[in-house]
Amino acid sequence: MSEQSELKVASKESVALEMAMDIANREKFYDDSSTYRKKLLDLYAECLYATNGYREV
C-alpha cells in the first residue's frame, strides 16, 4: 500500500510572494527605503520566474 501526501498551496504567486518576503527580510532590504520597492519587486519577479519552473538549476 503506497501512502500519498497532498501538498496544499494556494498558488504559485502566493509561494513566490512568501519566498520574496522571507528573502527580503533576511537580506534586510528595508534598511534602505530609497531602493526597497525596486529590490522587492525585482526579487518577487525572480521568485515568480522560479515558481513557474523557468529557473535553470
PDB file of N, CA, C and O in Angstrom:
ATOM      1  N   MET A   1       0.842  -1.176   0.000  1.00  0.00           N
ATOM      2  CA  MET A   1       0.000   0.000   0.000  1.00  0.00           C
ATOM      3  C   MET A   1       0.890   1.243   0.000  1.00  0.00           C
ATOM      4  O   MET A   1       1.737   1.401   0.879  1.00  0.00           O
ATOM      5  N   SER A   2       0.704   2.098  -0.957  1.00  0.00           N
ATOM      6  CA  SER A   2       1.511   3.309  -1.025  1.00  0.00           C
ATOM      7  C   SER A   2       0.776   4.452  -0.341  1.00  0.00           C
ATOM      8  O   SER A   2      -0.443   4.596  -0.436  1.00  0.00           O
ATOM      9  N   GLU A   3       1.560   5.245   0.342  1.00  0.00           N
ATOM     10  CA  GLU A   3       0.996   6.406   1.012  1.00  0.00           C
ATOM     11  C   GLU A   3       1.177   7.625   0.113  1.00  0.00           C
ATOM     12  O   GLU A   3       2.227   7.808  -0.502  1.00  0.00           O
ATOM     13  N   GLN A   4       0.162   8.433   0.050  1.00  0.00           N
ATOM     14  CA  GLN A   4       0.240   9.652  -0.731  1.00  0.00           C
ATOM     15  C   GLN A   4       0.085  10.844   0.199  1.00  0.00           C
ATOM     16  O   GLN A   4      -0.738  10.833   1.115  1.00  0.00           O
ATOM     17  N   SER A   5       0.871  11.846  -0.044  1.00  0.00           N
ATOM     18  CA  SER A   5       0.700  13.086   0.707  1.00  0.00           C
ATOM     19  C   SER A   5       0.331  14.180  -0.272  1.00  0.00           C
ATOM     20  O   SER A   5       0.829  14.222  -1.398  1.00  0.00           O
ATOM     21  N   GLU A   6      -0.521  15.038   0.158  1.00  0.00           N
ATOM     22  CA  GLU A   6      -1.004  16.102  -0.710  1.00  0.00           C
ATOM     23  C   GLU A   6      -0.446  17.436  -0.241  1.00  0.00           C
ATOM     24  O   GLU A   6      -0.584  17.805   0.926  1.00  0.00           O
ATOM     25  N   LEU A   7       0.171  18.141  -1.143  1.00  0.00           N
ATOM     26  CA  LEU A   7       0.708  19.458  -0.839  1.00  0.00           C
ATOM     27  C   LEU A   7      -0.375  20.490  -1.121  1.00  0.00           C
ATOM     28  O   LEU A   7      -0.883  20.585  -2.238  1.00  0.00           O
ATOM     29  N   LYS A   8      -0.720  21.256  -0.102  1.00  0.00           N
ATOM     30  CA  LYS A   8      -1.774  22.256  -0.270  1.00  0.00           C
ATOM     31  C   LYS A   8      -1.153  23.646  -0.322  1.00  0.00           C
ATOM     32  O   LYS A   8      -0.720  24.191   0.693  1.00  0.00           O
ATOM     33  N   VAL A   9      -1.121  24.199  -1.516  1.00  0.00           N
ATOM     34  CA  VAL A   9      -0.567  25.527  -1.749  1.00  0.00           C
ATOM     35  C   VAL A   9      -1.623  26.327  -2.495  1.00  0.00           C
ATOM     36  O   VAL A   9      -2.225  25.845  -3.455  1.00  0.00           O
ATOM     37  N   ALA A  10      -1.837  27.554  -2.042  1.00  0.00           N
ATOM     38  CA  ALA A  10      -2.875  28.381  -2.657  1.00  0.00           C
ATOM     39  C   ALA A  10      -2.573  28.663  -4.125  1.00  0.00           C
ATOM     40  O   ALA A  10      -3.438  28.484  -4.982  1.00  0.00           O
ATOM     41  N   SER A  11      -1.353  29.103  -4.418  1.00  0.00           N
ATOM     42  CA  SER A  11      -0.986  29.414  -5.794  1.00  0.00           C
ATOM     43  C   SER A  11       0.522  29.600  -5.895  1.00  0.00           C
ATOM     44  O   SER A  11       1.213  29.770  -4.891  1.00  0.00           O
ATOM     45  N   LYS A  12       1.013  29.563  -7.121  1.00  0.00           N
ATOM     46  CA  LYS A  12       2.436  29.826  -7.351  1.00  0.00           C
ATOM     47  C   LYS A  12       2.781  31.250  -6.942  1.00  0.00           C
ATOM     48  O   LYS A  12       3.871  31.520  -6.436  1.00  0.00           O
ATOM     49  N   GLU A  13       1.840  32.153  -7.166  1.00  0.00           N
ATOM     50  CA  GLU A  13       2.059  33.549  -6.818  1.00  0.00           C
ATOM     51  C   GLU A  13       2.207  33.733  -5.308  1.00  0.00           C
ATOM     52  O   GLU A  13       3.052  34.503  -4.852  1.00  0.00           O
ATOM     53  N   SER A  14       1.380  33.023  -4.536  1.00  0.00           N
ATOM     54  CA  SER A  14       1.479  33.168  -3.084  1.00  0.00           C
ATOM     55  C   SER A  14       2.781  32.573  -2.558  1.00  0.00           C
ATOM     56  O   SER A  14       3.357  33.093  -1.602  1.00  0.00           O
ATOM     57  N   VAL A  15       3.249  31.493  -3.169  1.00  0.00           N
ATOM     58  CA  VAL A  15       4.531  30.910  -2.792  1.00  0.00           C
ATOM     59  C   VAL A  15       5.657  31.883  -3.129  1.00  0.00           C
ATOM     60  O   VAL A  15       6.566  32.087  -2.324  1.00  0.00           O
ATOM     61  N   ALA A  16       5.597  32.480  -4.308  1.00  0.00           N
ATOM     62  CA  ALA A  16       6.614  33.442  -4.729  1.00  0.00           C
ATOM     63  C   ALA A  16       6.637  34.653  -3.802  1.00  0.00           C
ATOM     64  O   ALA A  16       7.711  35.137  -3.446  1.00  0.00           O
ATOM     65  N   LEU A  17       5.470  35.144  -3.409  1.00  0.00           N
ATOM     66  CA  LEU A  17       5.407  36.297  -2.517  1.00  0.00           C
ATOM     67  C   LEU A  17       5.994  35.956  -1.150  1.00  0.00           C
ATOM     68  O   LEU A  17       6.778  36.730  -0.600  1.00  0.00           O
ATOM     69  N   GLU A  18       5.627  34.824  -0.612  1.00  0.00           N
ATOM     70  CA  GLU A  18       6.156  34.409   0.694  1.00  0.00           C
ATOM     71  C   GLU A  18       7.676  34.246   0.631  1.00  0.00           C
ATOM     72  O   GLU A  18       8.395  34.671   1.536  1.00  0.00           O
ATOM     73  N   MET A  19       8.151  33.628  -0.445  1.00  0.00           N
ATOM     74  CA  MET A  19       9.587  33.441  -0.614  1.00  0.00           C
ATOM     75  C   MET A  19      10.297  34.804  -0.727  1.00  0.00           C
ATOM     76  O   MET A  19      11.332  35.015  -0.096  1.00  0.00           O
ATOM     77  N   ALA A  20       9.750  35.706  -1.513  1.00  0.00           N
ATOM     78  CA  ALA A  20      10.353  37.027  -1.695  1.00  0.00           C
ATOM     79  C   ALA A  20      10.386  37.805  -0.383  1.00  0.00           C
ATOM     80  O   ALA A  20      11.395  38.432  -0.063  1.00  0.00           O
ATOM     81  N   MET A  21       9.304  37.771   0.371  1.00  0.00           N
ATOM     82  CA  MET A  21       9.261  38.488   1.639  1.00  0.00           C
ATOM     83  C   MET A  21      10.266  37.906   2.635  1.00  0.00           C
ATOM     84  O   MET A  21      10.909  38.648   3.378  1.00  0.00           O
ATOM     85  N   ASP A  22      10.397  36.595   2.647  1.00  0.00           N
ATOM     86  CA  ASP A  22      11.356  35.947   3.540  1.00  0.00           C
ATOM     87  C   ASP A  22      12.787  36.350   3.187  1.00  0.00           C
ATOM     88  O   ASP A  22      13.579  36.688   4.067  1.00  0.00           O
ATOM     89  N   ILE A  23      13.111  36.313   1.901  1.00  0.00           N
ATOM     90  CA  ILE A  23      14.456  36.698   1.455  1.00  0.00           C
ATOM     91  C   ILE A  23      14.703  38.177   1.744  1.00  0.00           C
ATOM     92  O   ILE A  23      15.775  38.540   2.227  1.00  0.00           O
ATOM     93  N   ALA A  24      13.733  39.023   1.459  1.00  0.00           N
ATOM     94  CA  ALA A  24      13.878  40.461   1.695  1.00  0.00           C
ATOM     95  C   ALA A  24      14.134  40.753   3.168  1.00  0.00           C
ATOM     96  O   ALA A  24      14.953  41.610   3.500  1.00  0.00           O
ATOM     97  N   ASN A  25      13.446  40.054   4.037  1.00  0.00           N
ATOM     98  CA  ASN A  25      13.660  40.247   5.477  1.00  0.00           C
ATOM     99  C   ASN A  25      15.034  39.762   5.907  1.00  0.00           C
ATOM    100  O   ASN A  25      15.714  40.422   6.692  1.00  0.00           O
ATOM    101  N   ARG A  26      15.440  38.613   5.397  1.00  0.00           N
ATOM    102  CA  ARG A  26      16.753  38.069   5.760  1.00  0.00           C
ATOM    103  C   ARG A  26      17.890  38.954   5.253  1.00  0.00           C
ATOM    104  O   ARG A  26      18.911  39.101   5.925  1.00  0.00           O
ATOM    105  N   GLU A  27      17.716  39.537   4.083  1.00  0.00           N
ATOM    106  CA  GLU A  27      18.756  40.388   3.497  1.00  0.00           C
ATOM    107  C   GLU A  27      18.590  41.862   3.878  1.00  0.00           C
ATOM    108  O   GLU A  27      19.335  42.723   3.411  1.00  0.00           O
ATOM    109  N   LYS A  28      17.609  42.133   4.729  1.00  0.00           N
ATOM    110  CA  LYS A  28      17.367  43.482   5.266  1.00  0.00           C
ATOM    111  C   LYS A  28      17.190  44.543   4.180  1.00  0.00           C
ATOM    112  O   LYS A  28      17.813  45.604   4.223  1.00  0.00           O
ATOM    113  N   PHE A  29      16.339  44.239   3.217  1.00  0.00           N
ATOM    114  CA  PHE A  29      16.028  45.202   2.154  1.00  0.00           C
ATOM    115  C   PHE A  29      15.466  46.496   2.732  1.00  0.00           C
ATOM    116  O   PHE A  29      15.689  47.568   2.170  1.00  0.00           O
ATOM    117  N   TYR A  30      14.741  46.412   3.847  1.00  0.00           N
ATOM    118  CA  TYR A  30      14.056  47.558   4.424  1.00  0.00           C
ATOM    119  C   TYR A  30      15.022  48.600   4.990  1.00  0.00           C
ATOM    120  O   TYR A  30      14.601  49.713   5.305  1.00  0.00           O
ATOM    121  N   ASP A  31      16.311  48.263   5.126  1.00  0.00           N
ATOM    122  CA  ASP A  31      17.289  49.218   5.648  1.00  0.00           C
ATOM    123  C   ASP A  31      17.447  50.449   4.756  1.00  0.00           C
ATOM    124  O   ASP A  31      17.766  51.532   5.245  1.00  0.00           O
ATOM    125  N   ASP A  32      17.227  50.289   3.471  1.00  0.00           N
ATOM    126  CA  ASP A  32      17.367  51.412   2.539  1.00  0.00           C
ATOM    127  C   ASP A  32      16.012  51.668   1.877  1.00  0.00           C
ATOM    128  O   ASP A  32      15.660  51.017   0.893  1.00  0.00           O
ATOM    129  N   SER A  33      15.273  52.604   2.417  1.00  0.00           N
ATOM    130  CA  SER A  33      13.920  52.857   1.915  1.00  0.00           C
ATOM    131  C   SER A  33      13.895  53.389   0.486  1.00  0.00           C
ATOM    132  O   SER A  33      12.875  53.278  -0.194  1.00  0.00           O
ATOM    133  N   SER A  34      14.995  53.961   0.026  1.00  0.00           N
ATOM    134  CA  SER A  34      15.017  54.515  -1.331  1.00  0.00           C
ATOM    135  C   SER A  34      15.068  53.419  -2.401  1.00  0.00           C
ATOM    136  O   SER A  34      14.671  53.658  -3.541  1.00  0.00           O
ATOM    137  N   THR A  35      15.550  52.227  -2.052  1.00  0.00           N
ATOM    138  CA  THR A  35      15.636  51.134  -3.032  1.00  0.00           C
ATOM    139  C   THR A  35      14.771  49.937  -2.666  1.00  0.00           C
ATOM    140  O   THR A  35      14.736  48.949  -3.399  1.00  0.00           O
ATOM    141  N   TYR A  36      14.071  50.020  -1.535  1.00  0.00           N
ATOM    142  CA  TYR A  36      13.294  48.878  -1.046  1.00  0.00           C
ATOM    143  C   TYR A  36      12.287  48.364  -2.076  1.00  0.00           C
ATOM    144  O   TYR A  36      12.244  47.170  -2.372  1.00  0.00           O
ATOM    145  N   ARG A  37      11.491  49.265  -2.610  1.00  0.00           N
ATOM    146  CA  ARG A  37      10.429  48.858  -3.539  1.00  0.00           C
ATOM    147  C   ARG A  37      11.004  48.185  -4.789  1.00  0.00           C
ATOM    148  O   ARG A  37      10.529  47.122  -5.187  1.00  0.00           O
ATOM    149  N   LYS A  38      12.012  48.786  -5.405  1.00  0.00           N
ATOM    150  CA  LYS A  38      12.600  48.214  -6.613  1.00  0.00           C
ATOM    151  C   LYS A  38      13.209  46.848  -6.325  1.00  0.00           C
ATOM    152  O   LYS A  38      13.002  45.902  -7.086  1.00  0.00           O
ATOM    153  N   LYS A  39      13.952  46.739  -5.238  1.00  0.00           N
ATOM    154  CA  LYS A  39      14.572  45.462  -4.885  1.00  0.00           C
ATOM    155  C   LYS A  39      13.520  44.389  -4.631  1.00  0.00           C
ATOM    156  O   LYS A  39      13.660  43.255  -5.087  1.00  0.00           O
ATOM    157  N   LEU A  40      12.454  44.755  -3.894  1.00  0.00           N
ATOM    158  CA  LEU A  40      11.411  43.786  -3.573  1.00  0.00           C
ATOM    159  C   LEU A  40      10.667  43.335  -4.828  1.00  0.00           C
ATOM    160  O   LEU A  40      10.397  42.146  -4.996  1.00  0.00           O
ATOM    161  N   LEU A  41      10.335  44.278  -5.705  1.00  0.00           N
ATOM    162  CA  LEU A  41       9.623  43.916  -6.937  1.00  0.00           C
ATOM    163  C   LEU A  41      10.493  43.054  -7.861  1.00  0.00           C
ATOM    164  O   LEU A  41      10.004  42.108  -8.479  1.00  0.00           O
ATOM    165  N   ASP A  42      11.775  43.387  -7.949  1.00  0.00           N
ATOM    166  CA  ASP A  42      12.691  42.568  -8.751  1.00  0.00           C
ATOM    167  C   ASP A  42      12.815  41.163  -8.175  1.00  0.00           C
ATOM    168  O   ASP A  42      12.826  40.176  -8.910  1.00  0.00           O
ATOM    169  N   LEU A  43      12.907  41.089  -6.856  1.00  0.00           N
ATOM    170  CA  LEU A  43      13.009  39.784  -6.196  1.00  0.00           C
ATOM    171  C   LEU A  43      11.730  38.980  -6.386  1.00  0.00           C
ATOM    172  O   LEU A  43      11.790  37.777  -6.641  1.00  0.00           O
ATOM    173  N   TYR A  44      10.578  39.626  -6.266  1.00  0.00           N
ATOM    174  CA  TYR A  44       9.299  38.937  -6.477  1.00  0.00           C
ATOM    175  C   TYR A  44       9.204  38.400  -7.909  1.00  0.00           C
ATOM    176  O   TYR A  44       8.745  37.279  -8.129  1.00  0.00           O
ATOM    177  N   ALA A  45       9.639  39.201  -8.870  1.00  0.00           N
ATOM    178  CA  ALA A  45       9.636  38.741 -10.267  1.00  0.00           C
ATOM    179  C   ALA A  45      10.532  37.522 -10.433  1.00  0.00           C
ATOM    180  O   ALA A  45      10.177  36.577 -11.138  1.00  0.00           O
ATOM    181  N   GLU A  46      11.688  37.543  -9.786  1.00  0.00           N
ATOM    182  CA  GLU A  46      12.600  36.394  -9.847  1.00  0.00           C
ATOM    183  C   GLU A  46      11.972  35.165  -9.201  1.00  0.00           C
ATOM    184  O   GLU A  46      12.118  34.052  -9.705  1.00  0.00           O
ATOM    185  N   CYS A  47      11.277  35.364  -8.092  1.00  0.00           N
ATOM    186  CA  CYS A  47      10.615  34.248  -7.411  1.00  0.00           C
ATOM    187  C   CYS A  47       9.454  33.697  -8.246  1.00  0.00           C
ATOM    188  O   CYS A  47       9.237  32.486  -8.284  1.00  0.00           O
ATOM    189  N   LEU A  48       8.714  34.579  -8.910  1.00  0.00           N
ATOM    190  CA  LEU A  48       7.643  34.122  -9.814  1.00  0.00           C
ATOM    191  C   LEU A  48       8.219  33.271 -10.938  1.00  0.00           C
ATOM    192  O   LEU A  48       7.678  32.221 -11.286  1.00  0.00           O
ATOM    193  N   TYR A  49       9.308  33.737 -11.487  1.00  0.00           N
ATOM    194  CA  TYR A  49      10.000  33.016 -12.555  1.00  0.00           C
ATOM    195  C   TYR A  49      10.387  31.610 -12.065  1.00  0.00           C
ATOM    196  O   TYR A  49      10.198  30.621 -12.774  1.00  0.00           O
ATOM    197  N   ALA A  50      10.927  31.542 -10.855  1.00  0.00           N
ATOM    198  CA  ALA A  50      11.362  30.262 -10.299  1.00  0.00           C
ATOM    199  C   ALA A  50      10.177  29.340  -9.999  1.00  0.00           C
ATOM    200  O   ALA A  50      10.246  28.143 -10.276  1.00  0.00           O
ATOM    201  N   THR A  51       9.093  29.881  -9.438  1.00  0.00           N
ATOM    202  CA  THR A  51       7.953  29.025  -9.086  1.00  0.00           C
ATOM    203  C   THR A  51       7.191  28.537 -10.315  1.00  0.00           C
ATOM    204  O   THR A  51       6.401  27.597 -10.227  1.00  0.00           O
ATOM    205  N   ASN A  52       7.425  29.166 -11.439  1.00  0.00           N
ATOM    206  CA  ASN A  52       6.785  28.709 -12.675  1.00  0.00           C
ATOM    207  C   ASN A  52       7.655  27.702 -13.425  1.00  0.00           C
ATOM    208  O   ASN A  52       7.300  27.261 -14.518  1.00  0.00           O
ATOM    209  N   GLY A  53       8.787  27.345 -12.836  1.00  0.00           N
ATOM    210  CA  GLY A  53       9.623  26.293 -13.413  1.00  0.00           C
ATOM    211  C   GLY A  53      10.576  26.748 -14.490  1.00  0.00           C
ATOM    212  O   GLY A  53      11.103  25.920 -15.233  1.00  0.00           O
ATOM    213  N   TYR A  54      10.813  28.044 -14.598  1.00  0.00           N
ATOM    214  CA  TYR A  54      11.688  28.542 -15.663  1.00  0.00           C
ATOM    215  C   TYR A  54      13.133  28.695 -15.244  1.00  0.00           C
ATOM    216  O   TYR A  54      14.013  28.829 -16.095  1.00  0.00           O
ATOM    217  N   ARG A  55      13.392  28.678 -13.956  1.00  0.00           N
ATOM    218  CA  ARG A  55      14.764  28.885 -13.467  1.00  0.00           C
ATOM    219  C   ARG A  55      15.596  27.646 -13.699  1.00  0.00           C
ATOM    220  O   ARG A  55      15.194  26.537 -13.347  1.00  0.00           O
ATOM    221  N   GLU A  56      16.772  27.842 -14.301  1.00  0.00           N
ATOM    222  CA  GLU A  56      17.680  26.722 -14.532  1.00  0.00           C
ATOM    223  C   GLU A  56      18.447  26.434 -13.264  1.00  0.00           C
ATOM    224  O   GLU A  56      18.843  27.348 -12.540  1.00  0.00           O
ATOM    225  N   VAL A  57      18.651  25.172 -13.004  1.00  0.00           N
ATOM    226  CA  VAL A  57      19.386  24.760 -11.806  1.00  0.00           C
ATOM    227  C   VAL A  57      20.860  24.747 -12.089  1.00  0.00           C
ATOM    228  O   VAL A  57      21.655  24.426 -11.205  1.00  0.00           O
TER     229      VAL A  57
END
